[in-house]
Amino acid sequence: MKEYFDEEGLLKVIKIFELSEEITKLTWNWNNYSDPVKETHELMDKGQKLFLEISEYEQRMGSKLSVHQRNKIHNAIEDLGKLIPYMKNKIKPHESLEKLAD
């Protein structure tokens, strides 16, 4: 059976890398954002939508999706997941309480 590669799968990987870039920029420049907690919420929303898109894509493609392409997507997701702890370390509980008080 010939391996199947498609543009949609590649675009999913690119979207994951773009989100990774945004998270990295936020983490590195946390104090330069006017509201980094709000930005974090927005990035988490993007991530949630992206993971849903990826799940739907994998379901739709099924066995047509090559092992190589499936691994590329999963590796990109794992790399994205490695960035989350760095972002979590930037969030201080008092920031959350201050936002609720406003």
C-alpha positions as CSV (number, residue, x, y, z in Angstrom):
1,M,0.0,0.0,0.0
2,K,1.3,3.4,-1.0
3,E,1.7,6.0,1.8
4,Y,-0.7,8.8,1.5
5,F,0.4,12.4,2.1
6,D,-1.9,15.4,1.9
7,E,-1.8,19.1,2.2
8,E,-4.4,19.2,5.0
9,G,-2.2,17.2,7.3
10,L,0.8,19.4,6.6
11,L,-1.3,22.5,7.4
12,K,-2.3,20.9,10.7
13,V,1.4,20.5,11.6
14,I,2.1,24.1,10.5
15,K,-0.8,25.4,12.7
16,I,0.7,23.5,15.7
17,F,4.1,25.1,15.1
18,E,2.4,28.6,14.8
19,L,0.7,28.1,18.1
20,S,4.0,26.9,19.6
21,E,5.6,30.0,18.4
22,E,2.9,32.2,19.9
23,I,3.3,30.4,23.3
24,T,7.1,30.7,23.2
25,K,6.8,34.5,22.4
26,L,4.4,35.0,25.3
27,T,6.5,33.0,27.7
28,W,9.7,34.9,26.8
29,N,8.1,38.3,26.8
30,W,5.5,37.8,29.6
31,N,6.2,41.2,31.2
32,N,5.9,43.0,27.8
33,Y,2.2,42.0,27.4
34,S,-0.4,44.3,28.8
35,D,-2.5,41.4,29.9
36,P,-0.6,38.1,29.6
37,V,-3.2,36.1,31.4
38,K,-5.9,37.1,28.9
39,E,-3.4,36.3,26.1
40,T,-2.9,32.9,27.7
41,H,-6.7,32.2,27.7
42,E,-6.8,33.2,24.0
43,L,-3.9,30.8,23.1
44,M,-5.6,28.0,25.1
45,D,-8.8,28.5,23.2
46,K,-6.8,28.3,19.9
47,G,-5.2,25.1,21.1
48,Q,-8.5,23.6,22.1
49,K,-10.0,24.3,18.6
50,L,-6.8,23.0,16.9
51,F,-6.9,19.8,18.8
52,L,-10.5,19.3,17.9
53,E,-9.7,19.9,14.2
54,I,-6.8,17.4,14.4
55,S,-9.1,14.8,16.0
56,E,-11.7,15.3,13.3
57,Y,-9.0,15.1,10.6
58,E,-7.6,11.9,12.0
59,Q,-11.1,10.3,12.2
60,R,-12.0,11.4,8.7
61,M,-8.7,10.2,7.2
62,G,-8.6,6.9,9.1
63,S,-6.3,4.3,7.6
64,K,-5.5,6.6,4.6
65,L,-3.3,8.7,6.9
66,S,0.3,7.5,6.6
67,V,2.3,6.4,9.6
68,H,4.8,9.1,8.8
69,Q,2.2,11.9,8.6
70,R,0.5,10.6,11.7
71,N,3.8,10.7,13.6
72,K,4.6,14.2,12.4
73,I,1.3,15.4,13.8
74,H,1.7,13.6,17.1
75,N,5.3,14.8,17.5
76,A,4.3,18.4,16.9
77,I,1.5,18.0,19.5
78,E,4.0,16.5,22.0
79,D,6.4,19.4,21.4
80,L,3.6,21.9,21.9
81,G,2.7,20.2,25.2
82,K,6.2,20.6,26.4
83,L,5.8,24.4,26.3
84,I,2.7,24.5,28.5
85,P,4.7,24.0,31.8
86,Y,6.8,27.1,31.0
87,M,3.7,29.2,30.5
88,K,2.1,27.8,33.7
89,N,5.2,28.9,35.6
90,K,4.6,32.4,34.5
91,I,1.0,32.5,35.9
92,K,0.9,33.6,39.5
93,P,-2.2,33.0,41.6
94,H,-2.4,36.6,42.7
95,E,-2.7,37.6,39.0
96,S,-5.9,35.6,38.7
97,L,-7.3,37.1,41.9
98,E,-6.5,40.7,40.8
99,K,-8.3,40.1,37.5
100,L,-11.4,38.9,39.4
101,A,-11.3,41.9,41.6
102,D,-11.4,44.3,38.7
